[in-house]
Amino acid sequence: MAFKVGDKVVYPSQGAGQIDEIAKRQVLGTEHEYLKIVFVRGDMEVLVPMKKGQEVGLRLTIGENELSQIMETIRRADLSLPDQWPPRFRAEQDILARANPYELAKLIGVLALRDLEKGLAATEREVHENAKEMLSSELAVVQDISLEAAKAQINEFIAKNISLD
């Protein structure tokens, strides 16, 4: 996949941002091209080697037309996680590492429901917040809104749509 300036992308370890420029740098006497990505989380910039983009999991964000599907995925909360803590935590960490928006939405929904049922332990509450942060960054970039506004969208949606009924 050829990325270009202006593309809205997700870098799994950092969240969503936009390609600001294609920079050329000399490294050990050889010129290399890098994608300069500006992220919404932490006002951070990263240079990703052009040739390694897909290798590190860089992908285009979802489209605006998928936003309702993402919210519906949160509402359905249909993710099966192991009952035992260590394997469940590993599964949750794998989802966070992949940063797939639909998997994140499922995880957010399941953890929101579990929180209502019996509360979340501190570690799992952190996983829940990390998943919301990661998905919020993508929603913010897609809709061209602030990270805080995207987080509020998710939290409001959970408050209105996730219940024990």
HELIX and SHEET records of a PDB file:
HELIX    1   1 ARG A   41  ASP A   43  5                                   3    
HELIX    2   2 MET A   50  LYS A   52  5                                   3    
HELIX    3   3 GLU A   64  GLU A   66  5                                   3    
HELIX    4   4 LEU A   67  ARG A   76  1                                  10    
HELIX    5   5 TRP A   85  ARG A   98  1                                  14    
HELIX    6   6 PRO A  101  LYS A  118  1                                  18    
HELIX    7   7 ALA A  122  GLN A  143  1                                  22    
HELIX    8   8 LEU A  147  ASN A  161  1                                  15    
SHEET    1   A 5 GLU A  45  PRO A  49  0                                        
SHEET    2   A 5 THR A  30  PHE A  39 -1                                        
SHEET    3   A 5 GLY A  15  VAL A  27 -1                                        
SHEET    4   A 5 LYS A   8  TYR A  11 -1                                        
SHEET    5   A 5 ARG A  59  LEU A  60 -1                                        
END                                                                             
